[in-house]
Amino acid sequence: MNNEIELDDSHKIDSKIDSKSENQLSHSHDWEWKFWQVVPLYPYGQRRTLCREVVKGSIWTFDQIQGIFYVVVPIRMTVVKLEAGGLLVYAPVAPTPECIRLMQEIVAEHGEVKYIILPTISGIEHKVFVGPFARYFPNAQVYVSPHQWSFPFNLPLSWLGLPRGRTYILPEDISQTPFADQFDYAILGSINLGLGQFAEVAMFDKRSQTLLVTDTIVSISEKPPEILLLDPYPLLFHARDNASQPIADTEANRIKGWQRTSLFLFYFRPQVLEAVPFVQALRDLAKAPERSRKAFYGLFPFKWKESWHQSFETLRGNGRIFVAPILQTLILNRAPQAAIAWADKVASWNFVRIIPCHFDNAIAATPIEFRQAFSFLEKNSQLSTNANLPEEDFEVLKQINNILQGTRILVEAKDKI
């Protein structure tokens, strides 16, 4: 399969359609996601797809991007070959023509899609793709995490676009599923958050010794993921130090932009970031070399402290796996015993790599390292890989937690076990 995709800026929604070639226009159609208004995240209606063969002839990943205000991150689907023939798909991404064409190349060689897994109940950015994706594979059975819910009203799954007559709830006992010989899974939750619930299904492919997770575990690469390099503009936007600096496409700026984006994504407002007063930001518009819609008309209300790179290195921890700060502060601390029990079960599997739905792909990791990542939930733990994250960077998340608890949108966090 040819996984190389030529770099082309024609898909950007802010660019003018003036002198596009027929080839560029066909690419624009190839990347089209028609239902982007349901979850209006960047890059909206034009999504690139990058396919990577992780385990030869056995596991493939499909990366796209999503974000807000150029703070972008990979979102990933994993495809696993079944021993009996056919394919299992974990956490579908947007079924653009390009994505489906790449899928059909795998189907032609390894058999039809037999099972589609929705491994979360609250992640609408994952749930929104399942129904449209399943329509392209009408013989596939769809399995979803238990306790599905929707806001503001709990609607039947068929009303949320999941196919009627072939959508099933994952049972607690995996032996009741048709793929139990090759896979094991563990369901975390559901965790009551107050307004809604959180759950995640980790799946273990025994054949390749690969663990699939959605949001709980991540690892950050030093350099930007390949999918982000297909359109590096969001990274270049955040590589600047002020509004007067031009947006310059260099390798150093791509790396700098990625590292700053990571701090945004994990902390919302890390302690190394200062907000420029809005009035001052408006004054700085006159100094901006680019004031197009694409560049937010020159608005750049950020100022990074000199120590920002050290903060990134602390967060990255030399590429270790860890639980994202938002899950530590707002979600898993609501049910520490359940989260630890889930982590213990997952750590009992003999996996050699982890494929999350976000950030780094195909991470070499051991069950012991996985279990250590959850030790922040335990009192007096000496094993925590997250202990070196600065408390100052958690300040905004703690403020959000206190506000949501005060308004009873979030239930009160429980003590560590």
URZI-V706089 format. One record per run of one state. SS is the DSSP state (hx for helix, st for strand, lp for the rest). FROM is the first residue (numbers start at 1). LEN is the number of residues. If there is no record, write none. Layout:
SS_FROM_LEN / SS_FROM_LEN
//
This chain:
lp_1_21 / hx_22_9 / lp_31_1 / st_32_1 / lp_33_3 / hx_36_4 / lp_40_2 / st_42_1 / lp_43_3 / st_46_1 / lp_47_3 / st_50_6 / lp_56_3 / st_59_10 / lp_69_2 / st_71_11 / lp_82_5 / st_87_4 / lp_91_6 / hx_97_14 / lp_111_2 / st_113_6 / lp_119_1 / st_120_1 / lp_121_3 / hx_124_12 / lp_136_5 / st_141_4 / lp_145_12 / hx_157_4 / lp_161_6 / st_167_3 / lp_170_4 / hx_174_3 / lp_177_6 / st_183_10 / lp_193_1 / st_194_1 / lp_195_2 / st_197_9 / lp_206_4 / st_210_3 / lp_213_4 / st_217_2 / lp_219_7 / hx_226_4 / lp_230_3 / hx_233_6 / lp_239_12 / hx_251_17 / lp_268_5 / st_273_3 / lp_276_2 / hx_278_10 / lp_288_8 / hx_296_3 / lp_299_3 / st_302_3 / lp_305_3 / hx_308_12 / lp_320_2 / st_322_2 / lp_324_1 / hx_325_6 / lp_331_1 / hx_332_3 / lp_335_1 / hx_336_12 / lp_348_5 / st_353_3 / lp_356_7 / st_363_2 / lp_365_2 / hx_367_6 / lp_373_2 / hx_375_3 / lp_378_13 / hx_391_16 / lp_407_3 / st_410_1 / lp_411_7
//
